[in-house]
Amino acid sequence: MKKRYTLWLVFFSIFTFSLQANSSGGGNFGLGLTLFGPTGITGKYKLDEKKAIEGSLGFGSFGEGRGFHLHGVFLYNFHQASKEINFYLGGGLVLNNRRYIREGRGRGNWWRDSEYEESSLGLRAPIGISWLPAKQFELSAEIFLQLFLAGRTGLDLGLAIAGRYYF
């Protein structure tokens, strides 16, 4: 619960700062919100027309197993459909900290349900589309595959939608 309040405090502080930033916008650094994979804040720094570094901080999937999520990826625009629409792919690292419930087994009160947290470290590979209707604002949607190699191993396939303001 404490992590959730801290995350929202950081988000609102950054949001307030971005509103006070230079209104001309169109810079190389974008900051905004992301939904689903994770739900939280996102930042993107454009290295040039084709390359960027993107990261997100927030909470992972909804429901059981919901927890802290952090990722950073390198993105490459492999196709420009128009001046405003780019298709990209990338790769990077992901860190998840999820909460699980272990069901109790046995009779009576011998073993009760218990809750535990587990961190997982892995690789993230997104492929997506970004739309820049103005130099100041970007919308993007991506499908990603995450391969967890340390902690709780396995694969995760998901969707992320983001909106960023550039300043």
N, C-alpha and C positions, 0 to 999 in steps of 0.2 A: 504494500500500500504506500509506503514511504517513497519507493522508487517512482511510482506513478505520479505523485505530487511533485517530486523533484523534476521529472521529465516535463510536466506541464509548465512549471515555473520557468525552466530553461526556454521552452518554446515561446511563451509569452514575452520573455525578455528579448529574445532574438526578433520576434515579430514587431515589438515596439521599436527596437533599434532600426529595423528595416523600413518602417514607416517614416522615421526621421531622416533616413538616408537621402542622398541626392535624388530628386524626383526625375531627373533626366533618364535614369536607368540605362539598360542596354549594356551593362558591363560584362565581365567574364564570370562573375560569381552569382549563382542563383540559390535562393533559399526558399523553402516552402513546406508543404504538407504532402505526405504519402499515405496511401490507404492499402490495406490488406497484407502486404508483404515487405515491410512491416507497416503498422499504423503509427505514425509519429511524424518526425521532422526529417527533411532531406536537404542535402546541399549538393551542388554540382559546380565544378570549376572547369571552364572550357580552356583547354591548352591551345587549341587552334580550331580551324573549321571542321576537322575530322576527328579530333581526339578530345576526351574529357575524363575527369575523375569524378565519381559520384559516390556518395555515402548516405546512409540513413540510420537513424537511431529511433527506436520505439518498441512497441510490443508486437510479438509475432501473431500467430493465428489466434482466432477466437475459440472459446470453448476450452475443453480439457487440454492441458499442456501449454496454455498461454503463458508467455513470459517475455523477458527482455530480449531484444534483437539488435545487433549492430552489424553493418556490413560496409565494405568499401570495395569498389570495382573500377577498373579501367574500361572506358567505353570507346568504341570505334564506329564512326558513321560509314557504313559500307555502301550505302546507296542514298542519293538525294533525289526524291521523286519530284520535288519542286523547290522553290526558294524557301518555303516554310516547312516542308515535311522531310524528315530524315529517318532512315531505318538504321538501327545500330545493333551491335552485339558487343559482348564484353566478358570479362572474367575478373575474379577477385576472391576475397576472403569473407567469411560470415562467422559470427559468433552468436549462438543462441543459449539462453539460460531458461529452461522450461521447468514448470512445476508439474509433478505427477502425483497421483494418488494410488497407493498400493493397497489393494483390497485385503482385508483381514481374512484369514482362513482358520478354521478350527471351531471349537464349541465354546459357548459362553463368552467371557471377556478375556480369553487367553490372548488372542491376537486381534487387535482392532485395526481399522483402516488407518493408514499413516500417510503423511504427505512428505515428499522429498523433492529437492531441486537437483537438476543435472545440467551441466554446461556441455555444449557440443561445438566443436570447431570444424569448419569445412570450407569447401570451395563453392563459389556462386557463379553461375553462367547465365546472364540475361540476354534476351533478344527482344527488341521492341521498336516502337515508333515514337517519334517526338514531333510535336507541332508547335512552331513558333510564330503565332499570328502577328506579334510585334516583338521588337528587340528586347522588351522588358519582361515578357511573360512566356512561359513554356508549359505545355501539357504533354505528358508522356504516359505510355502504357507499355508494359512488358510482361513477358512470360519468363520465368526463371526456373532453373534447375539447381538444387543445392545438394552437394554430396558431402555428408558429414563423415570425417575421418577419425576424429578424436572425441572421446566422451560417448554419448549415445550415437552410434553410427547409423547410417541409412541414407535414403534419398528423400528429397522434398521437392515437389513441383508446385509452383504457385503463380500468382498474378499480383502485380503492383501497378498502381495508378498514382501519378504525382503531378502536382502543380507547383511551379517555382517562379519567383519574381527575381529578376536580375538587376543588380546595382553595382 
